[in-house]
Amino acid sequence: MSERRRTVPTELAALALGVEKATIRKWASQGKLTRYGTPGRAEYDLDELMAIARRRSPPE
């Protein structure tokens, strides 16, 4: 069985990364983030968001 993608709407994606919703939309339009969902409702993959968060966080 294939793993089901876990997605969240733009607002939660922005909250998870600590950025504005406009930044999430810009990253998607630039190809830095994959947009899923329907034309009226964007969704973003949680695993992809967490990978971005890890890259953005400073090393400890």
ChimeraX attribute file (.defattr): number of C-alpha atoms within 10 A of each C-alpha:
attribute: neighborCount
match mode: 1-to-1
recipient: residues
	/A:1	3
	/A:2	4
	/A:3	5
	/A:4	6
	/A:5	10
	/A:6	11
	/A:7	19
	/A:8	17
	/A:9	17
	/A:10	20
	/A:11	15
	/A:12	15
	/A:13	21
	/A:14	19
	/A:15	12
	/A:16	14
	/A:17	18
	/A:18	11
	/A:19	12
	/A:20	14
	/A:21	16
	/A:22	12
	/A:23	14
	/A:24	23
	/A:25	18
	/A:26	13
	/A:27	13
	/A:28	16
	/A:29	12
	/A:30	10
	/A:31	10
	/A:32	13
	/A:33	17
	/A:34	17
	/A:35	20
	/A:36	16
	/A:37	12
	/A:38	8
	/A:39	6
	/A:40	6
	/A:41	10
	/A:42	17
	/A:43	19
	/A:44	23
	/A:45	17
	/A:46	17
	/A:47	12
	/A:48	14
	/A:49	20
	/A:50	14
	/A:51	10
	/A:52	14
	/A:53	14
	/A:54	11
	/A:55	10
	/A:56	10
	/A:57	9
	/A:58	7
	/A:59	6
	/A:60	3
